[in-house]
Amino acid sequence: MARGPRYKVPRRRRREGKTNYYKRYTMALSRKPRFVVRKSNKYVWVQVIEFAPEGDKVIAAAHSKELEKKYGWKGYGNSLPAVYLTGMLAALRAKKAGIQYAVPDIGLHKPTKGARVFAAIKAANDVGLEVPVGDVVPDESRIRGEHIASYAESLKNENPEEYQRRFAKLLERGLKPEDYPKHFEEVKAKILEDYKVEQPATTG
C-alpha cells in the first residue's frame, strides 16, 4: 500500500530481492568488470560482467554444475569447497579473456566474515585475477572441506545411522564425506591442469 504522496514503488528486481540498484550504480561508475557471485539452495554460479550501454556483457562464467559434469565433482553443488572451485573456474576463464581486475559483486548477500561468496573471490585472487577483498575470506581448512570431513568422522563413530542418513547423497555418488578434502584437491588439480596453470600458493 502507498505510504504517502512521495512514496515511490521500488523497482521489480529490488522488490524481489535480486538487485541493489545503489550498489549497482556505484560499481558502474568504477568502469571495471564485476566479479558476480550468486547462489541458490543447490548451486552457485560466478560471472565476470562488464557494463555496456546496451546492457551487461558476460565475459566469463562458471556454474557449479560444471564441476560435476566436466571435472567429476561428487560433493554438494553449493558447499564452500564447490563455491571456491566455481570461482576459480570463472576467474581462469576471465583471465583467458584478458581480464586482470574486477570489483566484487555479492548482490544482496550479507558480507559476513567467512561467507561462502568470499570463497569464490579468494579463488579468483589465488589464480591471479585481482578482486579486492578484506579479511573476510574463509579459512583454508574450511575451503578444503575439512570441517565436513571432521564432522562426518565424528558422526560416523557416534551415530552410524544418522551418518548414513545425513550423508546419503554423497555416499550414493561414491564420496565418503571424510574424503572431502582429498576430493577437493583432486578436482582443483584437474581444473588447473585443464587451464595449464601451476598450483597457486594459497593465502589465509
C-alpha positions as CSV (number, residue, x, y, z in Angstrom):
1,M,0.0,0.0,0.0
2,A,1.1,3.6,-0.7
3,R,2.7,5.4,2.3
4,G,2.1,8.9,1.2
5,P,2.3,11.3,-1.8
6,R,6.1,10.9,-2.0
7,Y,6.1,7.1,-1.8
8,K,8.0,5.5,-4.7
9,V,7.4,1.9,-5.5
10,P,10.8,0.1,-5.6
11,R,11.8,-1.5,-8.9
12,R,10.7,-5.0,-9.5
13,R,14.1,-6.7,-9.1
14,R,14.6,-4.8,-5.8
15,R,11.2,-5.9,-4.6
16,E,12.2,-9.5,-5.5
17,G,15.4,-9.2,-3.5
18,K,17.6,-9.6,-6.6
19,T,19.3,-6.2,-7.2
20,N,20.6,-3.4,-5.0
21,Y,20.4,-0.5,-7.5
22,Y,22.5,1.9,-5.4
23,K,25.4,-0.6,-5.3
24,R,25.0,-1.4,-9.0
25,Y,25.3,2.3,-9.7
26,T,28.5,2.8,-7.7
27,M,30.0,-0.2,-9.4
28,A,29.1,1.1,-12.8
29,L,30.9,4.3,-12.0
30,S,34.1,2.3,-11.5
31,R,34.1,1.3,-15.1
32,K,35.6,-2.0,-14.1
33,P,34.3,-5.5,-14.7
34,R,32.3,-7.1,-11.9
35,F,33.0,-10.4,-10.3
36,V,29.5,-11.6,-9.6
37,V,28.7,-14.4,-7.2
38,R,25.2,-15.8,-6.8
39,K,24.0,-18.9,-5.1
40,S,20.8,-21.0,-4.7
41,N,19.9,-23.8,-2.3
42,K,21.7,-26.3,-4.6
43,Y,24.2,-24.5,-6.8
44,V,26.4,-21.4,-7.2
45,W,27.3,-19.5,-10.3
46,V,30.0,-16.9,-10.9
47,Q,30.2,-14.4,-13.7
48,V,32.6,-11.7,-14.8
49,I,30.5,-9.0,-16.3
50,E,31.2,-5.7,-18.0
51,F,28.8,-2.8,-18.1
52,A,27.7,-1.6,-21.6
53,P,25.2,1.0,-22.8
54,E,23.1,-1.7,-24.5
55,G,23.2,-4.0,-21.4
56,D,25.6,-6.1,-19.3
57,K,28.1,-8.2,-21.2
58,V,29.2,-11.5,-19.7
59,I,32.9,-12.0,-20.3
60,A,33.3,-15.3,-18.4
61,A,31.0,-17.6,-16.4
62,A,31.0,-20.8,-14.5
63,H,28.3,-22.9,-12.7
64,S,28.9,-25.5,-10.0
65,K,27.0,-28.0,-12.1
66,E,30.0,-27.9,-14.5
67,L,32.2,-29.3,-11.7
68,E,30.1,-32.4,-11.7
69,K,29.8,-32.8,-15.4
70,K,33.3,-31.9,-16.5
71,Y,35.6,-32.5,-13.6
72,G,33.9,-35.3,-11.7
73,W,32.9,-33.4,-8.6
74,K,30.8,-35.5,-6.2
75,G,30.3,-33.0,-3.4
76,Y,27.4,-30.7,-2.8
77,G,26.9,-28.0,-5.5
78,N,26.7,-25.1,-3.1
79,S,29.1,-26.2,-0.4
80,L,32.0,-23.9,0.5
81,P,34.6,-26.0,-1.5
82,A,32.3,-26.0,-4.6
83,V,32.0,-22.2,-4.4
84,Y,35.8,-21.9,-4.3
85,L,36.2,-24.2,-7.3
86,T,33.5,-22.5,-9.3
87,G,35.1,-19.1,-8.6
88,M,38.4,-20.5,-9.7
89,L,36.9,-21.7,-12.9
90,A,35.3,-18.4,-13.7
91,A,38.4,-16.5,-12.9
92,L,40.6,-18.6,-15.1
93,R,38.2,-18.1,-18.0
94,A,38.2,-14.3,-17.3
95,K,42.0,-14.2,-17.4
96,K,42.0,-16.1,-20.6
97,A,39.7,-13.4,-22.0
98,G,42.2,-10.7,-20.9
99,I,40.6,-9.6,-17.6
100,Q,43.1,-8.9,-14.8
101,Y,41.0,-6.9,-12.4
102,A,37.3,-6.9,-11.3
103,V,35.3,-5.4,-8.5
104,P,33.4,-7.8,-6.2
105,D,29.6,-8.1,-6.6
106,I,27.9,-10.2,-4.0
107,G,24.5,-8.8,-4.7
108,L,22.2,-8.8,-1.6
109,H,24.2,-11.4,0.3
110,K,25.3,-10.1,3.7
111,P,29.1,-9.5,3.8
112,T,29.6,-11.9,6.8
113,K,33.1,-12.9,7.6
114,G,33.8,-16.4,6.2
115,A,30.7,-16.4,4.0
116,R,30.7,-18.8,1.0
117,V,30.6,-15.9,-1.5
118,F,34.0,-14.8,-0.3
119,A,35.5,-18.3,-1.1
120,A,34.9,-17.6,-4.8
121,I,36.6,-14.2,-4.5
122,K,39.6,-15.8,-2.7
123,A,39.8,-18.4,-5.5
124,A,40.0,-15.6,-8.1
125,N,42.9,-13.9,-6.3
126,D,44.6,-17.3,-5.8
127,V,44.8,-17.7,-9.6
128,G,45.8,-14.2,-10.4
129,L,42.6,-12.3,-11.0
130,E,42.6,-9.3,-8.7
131,V,39.3,-8.9,-6.9
132,P,39.5,-6.6,-3.8
133,V,38.5,-8.4,-0.6
134,G,39.3,-7.6,3.0
135,D,39.9,-10.0,5.9
136,V,36.6,-11.8,5.4
137,V,37.6,-14.9,3.4
138,P,37.0,-18.4,4.9
139,D,39.9,-20.3,6.4
140,E,41.8,-22.6,4.1
141,S,40.7,-25.6,6.1
142,R,37.1,-24.8,5.5
143,I,37.7,-24.2,1.8
144,R,39.1,-27.7,1.6
145,G,36.1,-29.1,3.4
146,E,38.0,-30.3,6.5
147,H,35.0,-29.2,8.7
148,I,32.8,-31.5,6.7
149,A,35.2,-34.4,7.0
150,S,35.7,-33.8,10.7
151,Y,32.0,-33.7,11.4
152,A,31.4,-36.8,9.3
153,E,34.1,-38.8,11.1
154,S,32.7,-37.9,14.5
155,L,29.2,-38.7,13.5
156,K,30.2,-42.0,11.9
157,N,31.6,-43.1,15.2
158,E,28.9,-41.8,17.4
159,N,25.8,-42.5,15.4
160,P,26.3,-44.6,12.2
161,E,22.6,-44.5,11.3
162,E,22.5,-40.7,11.4
163,Y,25.7,-40.6,9.4
164,Q,24.1,-42.7,6.7
165,R,21.0,-40.6,6.6
166,R,22.7,-37.2,6.7
167,F,25.3,-38.0,4.0
168,A,23.1,-40.3,1.9
169,K,23.5,-38.2,-1.3
170,L,27.3,-38.1,-1.0
171,L,27.5,-41.8,-0.4
172,E,25.3,-42.5,-3.4
173,R,27.7,-40.5,-5.5
174,G,30.6,-42.6,-4.3
175,L,32.1,-40.0,-2.0
176,K,32.8,-40.6,1.7
177,P,32.4,-37.3,3.4
178,E,35.6,-38.0,5.4
179,D,37.4,-37.8,2.0
180,Y,36.1,-34.3,1.1
181,P,39.5,-32.5,1.4
182,K,41.2,-35.1,-0.8
183,H,38.4,-35.0,-3.4
184,F,38.6,-31.2,-3.4
185,E,42.3,-31.2,-4.1
186,E,41.8,-33.8,-6.9
187,V,39.2,-31.7,-8.7
188,K,41.1,-28.5,-8.1
189,A,44.2,-30.1,-9.7
190,K,42.1,-31.1,-12.7
191,I,40.8,-27.6,-13.3
192,L,44.3,-26.1,-13.0
193,E,45.7,-28.8,-15.4
194,D,42.9,-28.1,-17.8
195,Y,43.9,-24.4,-18.0
196,K,47.6,-25.2,-17.8
197,V,48.1,-23.3,-14.5
198,E,50.5,-24.3,-11.8
199,Q,49.1,-25.0,-8.3
200,P,48.7,-21.5,-6.8
201,A,50.2,-20.5,-3.5
202,T,47.1,-20.1,-1.2
203,T,46.8,-17.5,1.4
204,G,44.9,-17.3,4.7
